Amino acid sequence: MLQYSARAKREAVRRYETGLSCRAVAERLRLEGLPSPHYVTVLRWVKEEGKGRIGRGRRIPLSGEIVRALYGSGMHVDEIAHRFHVGTTTTYKLLHEAGAKMRPSRIRYGHVLTEGRLRALYMEKNLRAQDIAAKFGCNVGTVYNWLRRNGIPLRRPRRRP
């Protein structure tokens, strides 16, 4: 194992404190002809001095309420994670902390096509199933399935084959 002088250690730690990464410190020392330790050695020296950077925490201030509101409006967890540049696990964790009620994974439009909303659109506003499907970005058959599931009478009953 190579022994580095106290001067080399001090110089490496000083350069790290200027904002360079451990790899950059090792590379700069090598380019200047000074003894060049491995970047992990630089990291160890920095930690021994108690001057390491804090690398934990969120990159952006993201509250669970924002994530919960987006999830409640029908956005998928993957879309939310992509939007805020975080992982899906982080998004699920924030939803859990915010007390969000999770949707079943196989039911995609059940939280949007609720009984009250369908009654208002289909019965009161007299919209067609095609219009409702276009509004929510789903298939017409999905709208009909949710109408039947919620006990809302269809204007045209199903034809029997």
DRENNU-363576 format. One record per residue (C-alpha): z, x, y; residue number from 1; residue in three letters. Coordinates in nm, 2 decimals. Example, Ala and Ser with C-alpha at 12.3 -4.5 7.8 and 13.67 -1.06 7.14 Angstrom:
2
{up: 0.78&east: 1.23&north: -0.45&pos: 1&code: ALA}
{up: 0.71&east: 1.37&north: -0.11&pos: 2&code: SER}
This chain:
161
{up: 0.00&east: 0.00&north: 0.00&pos: 1&code: MET}
{up: -0.10&east: 0.13&north: 0.34&pos: 2&code: LEU}
{up: 0.17&east: 0.21&north: 0.60&pos: 3&code: GLN}
{up: 0.09&east: 0.12&north: 0.96&pos: 4&code: TYR}
{up: 0.27&east: 0.27&north: 1.25&pos: 5&code: SER}
{up: 0.50&east: 0.07&north: 1.47&pos: 6&code: ALA}
{up: 0.25&east: 0.12&north: 1.75&pos: 7&code: ARG}
{up: -0.03&east: -0.05&north: 1.54&pos: 8&code: ALA}
{up: 0.20&east: -0.34&north: 1.46&pos: 9&code: LYS}
{up: 0.30&east: -0.39&north: 1.83&pos: 10&code: ARG}
{up: -0.06&east: -0.37&north: 1.94&pos: 11&code: GLU}
{up: -0.17&east: -0.63&north: 1.67&pos: 12&code: ALA}
{up: 0.11&east: -0.87&north: 1.77&pos: 13&code: VAL}
{up: 0.03&east: -0.82&north: 2.15&pos: 14&code: ARG}
{up: -0.33&east: -0.91&north: 2.09&pos: 15&code: ARG}
{up: -0.24&east: -1.21&north: 1.88&pos: 16&code: TYR}
{up: -0.02&east: -1.33&north: 2.17&pos: 17&code: GLU}
{up: -0.33&east: -1.32&north: 2.40&pos: 18&code: THR}
{up: -0.48&east: -1.60&north: 2.20&pos: 19&code: GLY}
{up: -0.68&east: -1.42&north: 1.94&pos: 20&code: LEU}
{up: -0.67&east: -1.53&north: 1.58&pos: 21&code: SER}
{up: -0.53&east: -1.29&north: 1.31&pos: 22&code: CYS}
{up: -0.89&east: -1.23&north: 1.19&pos: 23&code: ARG}
{up: -1.01&east: -1.15&north: 1.54&pos: 24&code: ALA}
{up: -0.72&east: -0.91&north: 1.59&pos: 25&code: VAL}
{up: -0.80&east: -0.72&north: 1.27&pos: 26&code: ALA}
{up: -1.17&east: -0.71&north: 1.36&pos: 27&code: GLU}
{up: -1.11&east: -0.59&north: 1.72&pos: 28&code: ARG}
{up: -0.87&east: -0.31&north: 1.59&pos: 29&code: LEU}
{up: -1.14&east: -0.20&north: 1.34&pos: 30&code: ARG}
{up: -1.42&east: -0.20&north: 1.60&pos: 31&code: LEU}
{up: -1.20&east: 0.02&north: 1.83&pos: 32&code: GLU}
{up: -1.14&east: 0.27&north: 1.56&pos: 33&code: GLY}
{up: -0.77&east: 0.19&north: 1.53&pos: 34&code: LEU}
{up: -0.60&east: 0.13&north: 1.20&pos: 35&code: PRO}
{up: -0.72&east: -0.21&north: 1.09&pos: 36&code: SER}
{up: -0.48&east: -0.41&north: 0.88&pos: 37&code: PRO}
{up: -0.59&east: -0.71&north: 0.68&pos: 38&code: HIS}
{up: -0.56&east: -1.04&north: 0.87&pos: 39&code: TYR}
{up: -0.28&east: -1.16&north: 0.64&pos: 40&code: VAL}
{up: -0.09&east: -0.85&north: 0.73&pos: 41&code: THR}
{up: -0.13&east: -0.93&north: 1.10&pos: 42&code: VAL}
{up: -0.01&east: -1.28&north: 1.03&pos: 43&code: LEU}
{up: 0.30&east: -1.15&north: 0.85&pos: 44&code: ARG}
{up: 0.38&east: -0.91&north: 1.14&pos: 45&code: TRP}
{up: 0.35&east: -1.20&north: 1.39&pos: 46&code: VAL}
{up: 0.58&east: -1.42&north: 1.18&pos: 47&code: LYS}
{up: 0.83&east: -1.14&north: 1.15&pos: 48&code: GLU}
{up: 0.84&east: -1.12&north: 1.53&pos: 49&code: GLU}
{up: 0.89&east: -1.49&north: 1.54&pos: 50&code: GLY}
{up: 0.58&east: -1.55&north: 1.76&pos: 51&code: LYS}
{up: 0.36&east: -1.76&north: 1.53&pos: 52&code: GLY}
{up: 0.18&east: -2.06&north: 1.67&pos: 53&code: ARG}
{up: 0.27&east: -2.41&north: 1.57&pos: 54&code: ILE}
{up: -0.01&east: -2.54&north: 1.37&pos: 55&code: GLY}
{up: 0.13&east: -2.88&north: 1.27&pos: 56&code: ARG}
{up: 0.10&east: -3.21&north: 1.44&pos: 57&code: GLY}
{up: -0.19&east: -3.44&north: 1.54&pos: 58&code: ARG}
{up: -0.48&east: -3.31&north: 1.73&pos: 59&code: ARG}
{up: -0.50&east: -3.62&north: 1.94&pos: 60&code: ILE}
{up: -0.24&east: -3.87&north: 2.03&pos: 61&code: PRO}
{up: -0.32&east: -4.15&north: 1.79&pos: 62&code: LEU}
{up: -0.08&east: -4.44&north: 1.76&pos: 63&code: SER}
{up: -0.04&east: -4.67&north: 1.46&pos: 64&code: GLY}
{up: -0.09&east: -4.97&north: 1.69&pos: 65&code: GLU}
{up: -0.44&east: -4.86&north: 1.78&pos: 66&code: ILE}
{up: -0.53&east: -4.80&north: 1.42&pos: 67&code: VAL}
{up: -0.37&east: -5.13&north: 1.32&pos: 68&code: ARG}
{up: -0.57&east: -5.32&north: 1.59&pos: 69&code: ALA}
{up: -0.90&east: -5.17&north: 1.47&pos: 70&code: LEU}
{up: -0.81&east: -5.24&north: 1.11&pos: 71&code: TYR}
{up: -0.71&east: -5.59&north: 1.19&pos: 72&code: GLY}
{up: -1.04&east: -5.65&north: 1.37&pos: 73&code: SER}
{up: -1.23&east: -5.57&north: 1.04&pos: 74&code: GLY}
{up: -1.30&east: -5.20&north: 1.08&pos: 75&code: MET}
{up: -1.29&east: -5.01&north: 0.75&pos: 76&code: HIS}
{up: -1.04&east: -4.72&north: 0.71&pos: 77&code: VAL}
{up: -1.32&east: -4.47&north: 0.67&pos: 78&code: ASP}
{up: -1.48&east: -4.58&north: 0.99&pos: 79&code: GLU}
{up: -1.15&east: -4.55&north: 1.18&pos: 80&code: ILE}
{up: -1.09&east: -4.20&north: 1.03&pos: 81&code: ALA}
{up: -1.44&east: -4.09&north: 1.13&pos: 82&code: HIS}
{up: -1.40&east: -4.23&north: 1.48&pos: 83&code: ARG}
{up: -1.08&east: -4.04&north: 1.55&pos: 84&code: PHE}
{up: -1.17&east: -3.73&north: 1.35&pos: 85&code: HIS}
{up: -0.88&east: -3.76&north: 1.11&pos: 86&code: VAL}
{up: -0.86&east: -3.80&north: 0.74&pos: 87&code: GLY}
{up: -0.85&east: -4.13&north: 0.56&pos: 88&code: THR}
{up: -0.50&east: -4.04&north: 0.42&pos: 89&code: THR}
{up: -0.38&east: -3.99&north: 0.78&pos: 90&code: THR}
{up: -0.53&east: -4.33&north: 0.87&pos: 91&code: THR}
{up: -0.36&east: -4.50&north: 0.58&pos: 92&code: TYR}
{up: -0.03&east: -4.33&north: 0.67&pos: 93&code: LYS}
{up: -0.06&east: -4.46&north: 1.03&pos: 94&code: LEU}
{up: -0.13&east: -4.81&north: 0.91&pos: 95&code: LEU}
{up: 0.17&east: -4.80&north: 0.68&pos: 96&code: HIS}
{up: 0.39&east: -4.68&north: 0.96&pos: 97&code: GLU}
{up: 0.27&east: -4.95&north: 1.19&pos: 98&code: ALA}
{up: 0.34&east: -5.21&north: 0.92&pos: 99&code: GLY}
{up: -0.02&east: -5.33&north: 0.88&pos: 100&code: ALA}
{up: -0.09&east: -5.57&north: 0.60&pos: 101&code: LYS}
{up: -0.35&east: -5.40&north: 0.38&pos: 102&code: MET}
{up: -0.66&east: -5.59&north: 0.27&pos: 103&code: ARG}
{up: -0.75&east: -5.60&north: -0.10&pos: 104&code: PRO}
{up: -1.02&east: -5.33&north: -0.15&pos: 105&code: SER}
{up: -1.26&east: -5.57&north: -0.32&pos: 106&code: ARG}
{up: -1.25&east: -5.84&north: -0.05&pos: 107&code: ILE}
{up: -1.45&east: -5.72&north: 0.24&pos: 108&code: ARG}
{up: -1.48&east: -6.03&north: 0.46&pos: 109&code: TYR}
{up: -1.18&east: -6.24&north: 0.36&pos: 110&code: GLY}
{up: -0.98&east: -6.12&north: 0.67&pos: 111&code: HIS}
{up: -1.26&east: -6.21&north: 0.90&pos: 112&code: VAL}
{up: -1.39&east: -6.53&north: 0.74&pos: 113&code: LEU}
{up: -1.05&east: -6.71&north: 0.75&pos: 114&code: THR}
{up: -1.02&east: -7.08&north: 0.69&pos: 115&code: GLU}
{up: -0.94&east: -7.16&north: 1.05&pos: 116&code: GLY}
{up: -1.23&east: -6.95&north: 1.19&pos: 117&code: ARG}
{up: -1.47&east: -7.10&north: 0.94&pos: 118&code: LEU}
{up: -1.36&east: -7.46&north: 1.02&pos: 119&code: ARG}
{up: -1.40&east: -7.39&north: 1.39&pos: 120&code: ALA}
{up: -1.75&east: -7.24&north: 1.36&pos: 121&code: LEU}
{up: -1.89&east: -7.44&north: 1.07&pos: 122&code: TYR}
{up: -1.73&east: -7.78&north: 1.13&pos: 123&code: MET}
{up: -1.65&east: -7.80&north: 1.50&pos: 124&code: GLU}
{up: -1.92&east: -7.58&north: 1.66&pos: 125&code: LYS}
{up: -2.17&east: -7.69&north: 1.39&pos: 126&code: ASN}
{up: -2.30&east: -7.34&north: 1.33&pos: 127&code: LEU}
{up: -2.52&east: -7.28&north: 1.03&pos: 128&code: ARG}
{up: -2.40&east: -7.04&north: 0.76&pos: 129&code: ALA}
{up: -2.69&east: -6.81&north: 0.85&pos: 130&code: GLN}
{up: -2.56&east: -6.79&north: 1.21&pos: 131&code: ASP}
{up: -2.20&east: -6.72&north: 1.09&pos: 132&code: ILE}
{up: -2.33&east: -6.45&north: 0.86&pos: 133&code: ALA}
{up: -2.53&east: -6.29&north: 1.14&pos: 134&code: ALA}
{up: -2.23&east: -6.29&north: 1.37&pos: 135&code: LYS}
{up: -2.00&east: -6.11&north: 1.12&pos: 136&code: PHE}
{up: -2.27&east: -5.89&north: 0.96&pos: 137&code: GLY}
{up: -2.24&east: -6.03&north: 0.61&pos: 138&code: CYS}
{up: -2.46&east: -6.21&north: 0.36&pos: 139&code: ASN}
{up: -2.52&east: -6.59&north: 0.38&pos: 140&code: VAL}
{up: -2.40&east: -6.62&north: 0.02&pos: 141&code: GLY}
{up: -2.07&east: -6.46&north: 0.13&pos: 142&code: THR}
{up: -2.02&east: -6.73&north: 0.40&pos: 143&code: VAL}
{up: -2.09&east: -7.01&north: 0.14&pos: 144&code: TYR}
{up: -1.85&east: -6.85&north: -0.10&pos: 145&code: ASN}
{up: -1.57&east: -6.84&north: 0.16&pos: 146&code: TRP}
{up: -1.65&east: -7.20&north: 0.26&pos: 147&code: LEU}
{up: -1.61&east: -7.31&north: -0.09&pos: 148&code: ARG}
{up: -1.30&east: -7.09&north: -0.15&pos: 149&code: ARG}
{up: -1.13&east: -7.24&north: 0.15&pos: 150&code: ASN}
{up: -1.21&east: -7.60&north: 0.05&pos: 151&code: GLY}
{up: -1.45&east: -7.67&north: 0.35&pos: 152&code: ILE}
{up: -1.71&east: -7.93&north: 0.25&pos: 153&code: PRO}
{up: -2.06&east: -7.80&north: 0.26&pos: 154&code: LEU}
{up: -2.32&east: -8.00&north: 0.46&pos: 155&code: ARG}
{up: -2.57&east: -7.97&north: 0.18&pos: 156&code: ARG}
{up: -2.40&east: -7.97&north: -0.16&pos: 157&code: PRO}
{up: -2.53&east: -7.72&north: -0.42&pos: 158&code: ARG}
{up: -2.83&east: -7.82&north: -0.62&pos: 159&code: ARG}
{up: -2.77&east: -7.84&north: -0.99&pos: 160&code: ARG}
{up: -3.03&east: -7.65&north: -1.20&pos: 161&code: PRO}
